[in-house]
Each structure stands twice: as structure tokens, then as C-alpha cells.
Amino acid sequence: MGVISEMTGGGGTYMKKVPLIFLLSIAMFLMACSEDENDSNEAEAENEAPVESETDEEEQANDAEEQPDEVDNNEGSASGIFEVTEEDQEDLTIGDTGTFQATLGTYEVTLKSAEMVGEELDGEPSLLDELIVLELSFKNIGDNVLQAEEVMGNMEITEDLMGSGFSNGASEFETIDEFEGEIQPGEERTATFIGDVLTADEYYFRKDQGNVEAGTSNQVIWTITDEEARE
């Protein structure tokens, strides 16, 4: 009986130890799984980070490559900003040739003659006091093809240097050939400019002042006396 009692008592102690060991084992297993999961998440994060970085670097490189293209599309200096290097010529008279350096191109204009024709021409009245007719020649001395309508469209005549002027109205008159089409590099063409003016002692033929102030061209001015225009 004593032996059986001792075995039973010993068995009870053993049965109490088994659950404790089992619980410790489960706890250690869960801790190990948790550490493995953390290690796996850190590894995935490390693997993903360079991909995002490479993507950002590729986008920045593409932006850097696109920027020079935008600059190259601008005419002018290496910085992409047009720079006028030709000096202004503001004291020309009939017979003189002026040189324009503009975003349109580089070209020479010669004022060959000027004639005051009165209050009307071809039945079309002047919008001011009188009409003045200028005979011109345009020569393309640059490398770009010029558009006749554009180079002529930037010219004006005025009796007041501080005021605005009148642009070419030749297209309104039946007997005048309109200046249009291309002017190839090295080509020279003649044209007629007809403008409305207020009667004055002097008239000024020039590039539209707005273009000059915008920095798209140098200025060239011809002075025409009223006496010369009536000879």
C-alpha cells in the first residue's frame, strides 16, 4: 500500500509538470514564428525600397532629358532666349538699306522711293489726311526662309515717333500687287507699302514699336521729309 501510494503521489506530480512544459514549448514556438515573420517583412521592405528609388531616378532622368529639348526649340542664344546683337539704325533716309535681326530671321530692307499720292488711290480714300506709297526691297541674308507677309506686317509709318503708326494697306488697292509668299535665303524681292498719314513735315518708316520693345528685333527707322515725298 505504501508503494502504491508513493507511485500515485509521484504520478500526480508528473501530470502537473507536463502541461507546464507543453505551454512553454508553445510560447517559444509562437515567439519564433513572430521573429521569422518580422524578419520576412523587413526583407521585403528592403527589397521594395530600391525599386521605388530606381523609378524616381528614372523619372528625374527623363525630366532632365526633356528640358534641353524645350530650350533647343527656342531661337537665339544657347540659353534659349533670343538675343538681338544687331545695332539699331535710326537715322536712315530714302535710298538707304537697313538690317533687321529678328526672331523671323535676318534680312535687309531698302527704302527705294516715297511718294505722297493725295487723299485717295484707286477710289479708296485715306483713313487720315493722305496716302503715302513706299517702294521697298527685301533681301533675306539669313539661313531661314522668310514669310513675306510676316516681315511686311511688322512695318509701319507714322508722323510721330512717340506714337503708334499705320501698317501696310496695299491689299486694299486693285492696282497694287500684294507682297506674299516665301523669301528664300539669298533671295531679294520688291514690294509696295501704302500707309495712311496725317500731313506733317516728316514721316517715319520703321518696325512696329511693340516688336522692338518685346525684344524680338532691333529697330530701323527711315525719315522721309514731306518735301521729298512730293517731288
C-alpha positions, 0 to 999 in steps of 0.5 A: 500500500505504501508503494502504491501510494508513493507511485500515485503521489509521484504520478500526480506530480508528473501530470502537473509538470507536463502541461507546464512544459507543453505551454512553454514549448508553445510560447517559444514556438509562437515567439519564433514564428513572430521573429521569422515573420518580422524578419520576412517583412523587413526583407521585403521592405528592403527589397521594395525600397530600391525599386521605388528609388530606381523609378524616381531616378528614372523619372528625374532622368527623363525630366532632365532629358526633356528640358534641353529639348524645350530650350533647343526649340527656342531661337537665339542664344544657347540659353534659349532666349533670343538675343538681338546683337544687331545695332539699331539704325535710326537715322536712315533716309530714302535710298538707304538699306537697313538690317533687321535681326529678328526672331523671323530671321535676318534680312535687309530692307531698302527704302527705294522711293516715297511718294505722297499720292493725295487723299485717295488711290484707286477710289479708296480714300485715306483713313487720315489726311493722305496716302503715302506709297513706299517702294521697298526691297527685301533681301533675306541674308539669313539661313531661314526662309522668310514669310513675306507677309510676316516681315511686311506686317511688322512695318509701319509709318507714322508722323510721330515717333512717340506714337503708334503708326499705320501698317501696310494697306496695299491689299486694299488697292486693285492696282497694287500687287500684294507682297506674299509668299516665301523669301528664300535665303539669298533671295531679294524681292520688291514690294509696295507699302501704302500707309495712311498719314496725317500731313506733317513735315516728316514721316517715319518708316520703321518696325512696329514699336511693340516688336522692338520693345518685346525684344524680338528685333532691333529697330530701323527707322527711315525719315522721309521729309514731306518735301521729298515725298512730293517731288 
